[in-house]
Amino acid sequence: MKNIMLKTIAVSALLLGGMTLANAEEATVSKAETNAQVKACAKKKQGDWATYGYKGVTFNGTCQPNENGKLQFKAPAP
């Protein structure tokens, strides 16, 4: 009985984990948000602390170069 329960729990965990990954949405950043992130780093140097607001939320992070070579706000890793 114990063996059957362990197998059932293991299979259920694998299936639920797979469904979670299959339904995960890719994180996309809108052009307006990207522009706000670039403006937050205007007149700053790489690595400087920056704060910007978007849709009523204030974000804190640092200025790092993006793929275009411009400084853009980057949030710290969780």
Chimera marker file (.cmm) of the C-alpha trace (Angstrom):
<marker_set name="trace">
<marker id="1" x="0.000" y="0.000" z="0.000" r="1" g="1" b="0" radius="0.5"/>
<marker id="2" x="2.807" y="2.385" z="0.902" r="1" g="1" b="0" radius="0.5"/>
<marker id="3" x="4.578" y="1.638" z="-2.396" r="1" g="1" b="0" radius="0.5"/>
<marker id="4" x="1.452" y="2.382" z="-4.449" r="1" g="1" b="0" radius="0.5"/>
<marker id="5" x="0.912" y="5.707" z="-2.670" r="1" g="1" b="0" radius="0.5"/>
<marker id="6" x="4.521" y="6.771" z="-3.237" r="1" g="1" b="0" radius="0.5"/>
<marker id="7" x="4.287" y="5.940" z="-6.949" r="1" g="1" b="0" radius="0.5"/>
<marker id="8" x="0.986" y="7.796" z="-7.260" r="1" g="1" b="0" radius="0.5"/>
<marker id="9" x="2.376" y="10.897" z="-5.571" r="1" g="1" b="0" radius="0.5"/>
<marker id="10" x="5.557" y="10.825" z="-7.679" r="1" g="1" b="0" radius="0.5"/>
<marker id="11" x="3.652" y="10.500" z="-10.971" r="1" g="1" b="0" radius="0.5"/>
<marker id="12" x="1.203" y="13.238" z="-9.952" r="1" g="1" b="0" radius="0.5"/>
<marker id="13" x="4.050" y="15.600" z="-9.085" r="1" g="1" b="0" radius="0.5"/>
<marker id="14" x="5.734" y="14.966" z="-12.439" r="1" g="1" b="0" radius="0.5"/>
<marker id="15" x="2.521" y="15.535" z="-14.384" r="1" g="1" b="0" radius="0.5"/>
<marker id="16" x="1.631" y="18.722" z="-12.513" r="1" g="1" b="0" radius="0.5"/>
<marker id="17" x="5.170" y="20.043" z="-12.948" r="1" g="1" b="0" radius="0.5"/>
<marker id="18" x="5.016" y="19.391" z="-16.686" r="1" g="1" b="0" radius="0.5"/>
<marker id="19" x="1.679" y="21.150" z="-17.023" r="1" g="1" b="0" radius="0.5"/>
<marker id="20" x="3.032" y="24.168" z="-15.159" r="1" g="1" b="0" radius="0.5"/>
<marker id="21" x="5.990" y="24.505" z="-17.510" r="1" g="1" b="0" radius="0.5"/>
<marker id="22" x="3.872" y="23.937" z="-20.605" r="1" g="1" b="0" radius="0.5"/>
<marker id="23" x="1.549" y="26.798" z="-19.664" r="1" g="1" b="0" radius="0.5"/>
<marker id="24" x="4.231" y="29.264" z="-18.599" r="1" g="1" b="0" radius="0.5"/>
<marker id="25" x="3.954" y="32.536" z="-20.500" r="1" g="1" b="0" radius="0.5"/>
<marker id="26" x="7.076" y="34.155" z="-21.879" r="1" g="1" b="0" radius="0.5"/>
<marker id="27" x="7.922" y="37.440" z="-20.247" r="1" g="1" b="0" radius="0.5"/>
<marker id="28" x="7.605" y="40.246" z="-22.779" r="1" g="1" b="0" radius="0.5"/>
<marker id="29" x="8.410" y="43.886" z="-22.186" r="1" g="1" b="0" radius="0.5"/>
<marker id="30" x="6.352" y="46.497" z="-24.007" r="1" g="1" b="0" radius="0.5"/>
<marker id="31" x="8.027" y="49.302" z="-25.934" r="1" g="1" b="0" radius="0.5"/>
<marker id="32" x="6.616" y="51.857" z="-23.481" r="1" g="1" b="0" radius="0.5"/>
<marker id="33" x="8.127" y="49.984" z="-20.549" r="1" g="1" b="0" radius="0.5"/>
<marker id="34" x="11.482" y="49.673" z="-22.341" r="1" g="1" b="0" radius="0.5"/>
<marker id="35" x="11.474" y="53.430" z="-23.029" r="1" g="1" b="0" radius="0.5"/>
<marker id="36" x="10.710" y="54.124" z="-19.354" r="1" g="1" b="0" radius="0.5"/>
<marker id="37" x="13.608" y="51.870" z="-18.349" r="1" g="1" b="0" radius="0.5"/>
<marker id="38" x="15.999" y="53.683" z="-20.720" r="1" g="1" b="0" radius="0.5"/>
<marker id="39" x="14.807" y="57.116" z="-19.487" r="1" g="1" b="0" radius="0.5"/>
<marker id="40" x="15.375" y="56.021" z="-15.882" r="1" g="1" b="0" radius="0.5"/>
<marker id="41" x="19.059" y="55.553" z="-16.731" r="1" g="1" b="0" radius="0.5"/>
<marker id="42" x="19.522" y="58.817" z="-18.649" r="1" g="1" b="0" radius="0.5"/>
<marker id="43" x="22.586" y="60.729" z="-17.407" r="1" g="1" b="0" radius="0.5"/>
<marker id="44" x="23.725" y="57.744" z="-15.323" r="1" g="1" b="0" radius="0.5"/>
<marker id="45" x="26.675" y="55.390" z="-15.562" r="1" g="1" b="0" radius="0.5"/>
<marker id="46" x="26.692" y="51.616" z="-15.764" r="1" g="1" b="0" radius="0.5"/>
<marker id="47" x="26.031" y="50.108" z="-12.346" r="1" g="1" b="0" radius="0.5"/>
<marker id="48" x="24.378" y="53.239" z="-10.908" r="1" g="1" b="0" radius="0.5"/>
<marker id="49" x="21.285" y="52.749" z="-8.759" r="1" g="1" b="0" radius="0.5"/>
<marker id="50" x="18.038" y="53.660" z="-10.541" r="1" g="1" b="0" radius="0.5"/>
<marker id="51" x="14.344" y="53.883" z="-9.719" r="1" g="1" b="0" radius="0.5"/>
<marker id="52" x="11.450" y="54.149" z="-12.134" r="1" g="1" b="0" radius="0.5"/>
<marker id="53" x="7.693" y="53.896" z="-12.021" r="1" g="1" b="0" radius="0.5"/>
<marker id="54" x="5.477" y="51.994" z="-14.432" r="1" g="1" b="0" radius="0.5"/>
<marker id="55" x="1.713" y="51.497" z="-14.107" r="1" g="1" b="0" radius="0.5"/>
<marker id="56" x="1.733" y="52.729" z="-10.526" r="1" g="1" b="0" radius="0.5"/>
<marker id="57" x="4.538" y="50.433" z="-9.359" r="1" g="1" b="0" radius="0.5"/>
<marker id="58" x="7.991" y="51.701" z="-8.353" r="1" g="1" b="0" radius="0.5"/>
<marker id="59" x="10.931" y="49.499" z="-9.333" r="1" g="1" b="0" radius="0.5"/>
<marker id="60" x="14.476" y="49.690" z="-7.922" r="1" g="1" b="0" radius="0.5"/>
<marker id="61" x="17.558" y="48.324" z="-9.674" r="1" g="1" b="0" radius="0.5"/>
<marker id="62" x="20.710" y="49.260" z="-11.576" r="1" g="1" b="0" radius="0.5"/>
<marker id="63" x="21.562" y="50.594" z="-15.026" r="1" g="1" b="0" radius="0.5"/>
<marker id="64" x="23.062" y="47.978" z="-17.341" r="1" g="1" b="0" radius="0.5"/>
<marker id="65" x="23.697" y="48.047" z="-21.116" r="1" g="1" b="0" radius="0.5"/>
<marker id="66" x="20.987" y="46.426" z="-23.243" r="1" g="1" b="0" radius="0.5"/>
<marker id="67" x="21.376" y="44.647" z="-26.604" r="1" g="1" b="0" radius="0.5"/>
<marker id="68" x="21.469" y="48.046" z="-28.384" r="1" g="1" b="0" radius="0.5"/>
<marker id="69" x="24.276" y="49.361" z="-26.178" r="1" g="1" b="0" radius="0.5"/>
<marker id="70" x="22.056" y="51.858" z="-24.321" r="1" g="1" b="0" radius="0.5"/>
<marker id="71" x="21.855" y="51.880" z="-20.560" r="1" g="1" b="0" radius="0.5"/>
<marker id="72" x="18.595" y="50.323" z="-19.409" r="1" g="1" b="0" radius="0.5"/>
<marker id="73" x="17.127" y="49.668" z="-15.978" r="1" g="1" b="0" radius="0.5"/>
<marker id="74" x="17.617" y="46.074" z="-14.803" r="1" g="1" b="0" radius="0.5"/>
<marker id="75" x="15.935" y="44.726" z="-11.700" r="1" g="1" b="0" radius="0.5"/>
<marker id="76" x="18.091" y="42.633" z="-9.368" r="1" g="1" b="0" radius="0.5"/>
<marker id="77" x="17.666" y="38.869" z="-9.522" r="1" g="1" b="0" radius="0.5"/>
<marker id="78" x="15.276" y="37.537" z="-6.881" r="1" g="1" b="0" radius="0.5"/>
<link id1="1" id2="2" r="1" g="1" b="0" radius="0.2"/>
<link id1="2" id2="3" r="1" g="1" b="0" radius="0.2"/>
<link id1="3" id2="4" r="1" g="1" b="0" radius="0.2"/>
<link id1="4" id2="5" r="1" g="1" b="0" radius="0.2"/>
<link id1="5" id2="6" r="1" g="1" b="0" radius="0.2"/>
<link id1="6" id2="7" r="1" g="1" b="0" radius="0.2"/>
<link id1="7" id2="8" r="1" g="1" b="0" radius="0.2"/>
<link id1="8" id2="9" r="1" g="1" b="0" radius="0.2"/>
<link id1="9" id2="10" r="1" g="1" b="0" radius="0.2"/>
<link id1="10" id2="11" r="1" g="1" b="0" radius="0.2"/>
<link id1="11" id2="12" r="1" g="1" b="0" radius="0.2"/>
<link id1="12" id2="13" r="1" g="1" b="0" radius="0.2"/>
<link id1="13" id2="14" r="1" g="1" b="0" radius="0.2"/>
<link id1="14" id2="15" r="1" g="1" b="0" radius="0.2"/>
<link id1="15" id2="16" r="1" g="1" b="0" radius="0.2"/>
<link id1="16" id2="17" r="1" g="1" b="0" radius="0.2"/>
<link id1="17" id2="18" r="1" g="1" b="0" radius="0.2"/>
<link id1="18" id2="19" r="1" g="1" b="0" radius="0.2"/>
<link id1="19" id2="20" r="1" g="1" b="0" radius="0.2"/>
<link id1="20" id2="21" r="1" g="1" b="0" radius="0.2"/>
<link id1="21" id2="22" r="1" g="1" b="0" radius="0.2"/>
<link id1="22" id2="23" r="1" g="1" b="0" radius="0.2"/>
<link id1="23" id2="24" r="1" g="1" b="0" radius="0.2"/>
<link id1="24" id2="25" r="1" g="1" b="0" radius="0.2"/>
<link id1="25" id2="26" r="1" g="1" b="0" radius="0.2"/>
<link id1="26" id2="27" r="1" g="1" b="0" radius="0.2"/>
<link id1="27" id2="28" r="1" g="1" b="0" radius="0.2"/>
<link id1="28" id2="29" r="1" g="1" b="0" radius="0.2"/>
<link id1="29" id2="30" r="1" g="1" b="0" radius="0.2"/>
<link id1="30" id2="31" r="1" g="1" b="0" radius="0.2"/>
<link id1="31" id2="32" r="1" g="1" b="0" radius="0.2"/>
<link id1="32" id2="33" r="1" g="1" b="0" radius="0.2"/>
<link id1="33" id2="34" r="1" g="1" b="0" radius="0.2"/>
<link id1="34" id2="35" r="1" g="1" b="0" radius="0.2"/>
<link id1="35" id2="36" r="1" g="1" b="0" radius="0.2"/>
<link id1="36" id2="37" r="1" g="1" b="0" radius="0.2"/>
<link id1="37" id2="38" r="1" g="1" b="0" radius="0.2"/>
<link id1="38" id2="39" r="1" g="1" b="0" radius="0.2"/>
<link id1="39" id2="40" r="1" g="1" b="0" radius="0.2"/>
<link id1="40" id2="41" r="1" g="1" b="0" radius="0.2"/>
<link id1="41" id2="42" r="1" g="1" b="0" radius="0.2"/>
<link id1="42" id2="43" r="1" g="1" b="0" radius="0.2"/>
<link id1="43" id2="44" r="1" g="1" b="0" radius="0.2"/>
<link id1="44" id2="45" r="1" g="1" b="0" radius="0.2"/>
<link id1="45" id2="46" r="1" g="1" b="0" radius="0.2"/>
<link id1="46" id2="47" r="1" g="1" b="0" radius="0.2"/>
<link id1="47" id2="48" r="1" g="1" b="0" radius="0.2"/>
<link id1="48" id2="49" r="1" g="1" b="0" radius="0.2"/>
<link id1="49" id2="50" r="1" g="1" b="0" radius="0.2"/>
<link id1="50" id2="51" r="1" g="1" b="0" radius="0.2"/>
<link id1="51" id2="52" r="1" g="1" b="0" radius="0.2"/>
<link id1="52" id2="53" r="1" g="1" b="0" radius="0.2"/>
<link id1="53" id2="54" r="1" g="1" b="0" radius="0.2"/>
<link id1="54" id2="55" r="1" g="1" b="0" radius="0.2"/>
<link id1="55" id2="56" r="1" g="1" b="0" radius="0.2"/>
<link id1="56" id2="57" r="1" g="1" b="0" radius="0.2"/>
<link id1="57" id2="58" r="1" g="1" b="0" radius="0.2"/>
<link id1="58" id2="59" r="1" g="1" b="0" radius="0.2"/>
<link id1="59" id2="60" r="1" g="1" b="0" radius="0.2"/>
<link id1="60" id2="61" r="1" g="1" b="0" radius="0.2"/>
<link id1="61" id2="62" r="1" g="1" b="0" radius="0.2"/>
<link id1="62" id2="63" r="1" g="1" b="0" radius="0.2"/>
<link id1="63" id2="64" r="1" g="1" b="0" radius="0.2"/>
<link id1="64" id2="65" r="1" g="1" b="0" radius="0.2"/>
<link id1="65" id2="66" r="1" g="1" b="0" radius="0.2"/>
<link id1="66" id2="67" r="1" g="1" b="0" radius="0.2"/>
<link id1="67" id2="68" r="1" g="1" b="0" radius="0.2"/>
<link id1="68" id2="69" r="1" g="1" b="0" radius="0.2"/>
<link id1="69" id2="70" r="1" g="1" b="0" radius="0.2"/>
<link id1="70" id2="71" r="1" g="1" b="0" radius="0.2"/>
<link id1="71" id2="72" r="1" g="1" b="0" radius="0.2"/>
<link id1="72" id2="73" r="1" g="1" b="0" radius="0.2"/>
<link id1="73" id2="74" r="1" g="1" b="0" radius="0.2"/>
<link id1="74" id2="75" r="1" g="1" b="0" radius="0.2"/>
<link id1="75" id2="76" r="1" g="1" b="0" radius="0.2"/>
<link id1="76" id2="77" r="1" g="1" b="0" radius="0.2"/>
<link id1="77" id2="78" r="1" g="1" b="0" radius="0.2"/>
</marker_set>
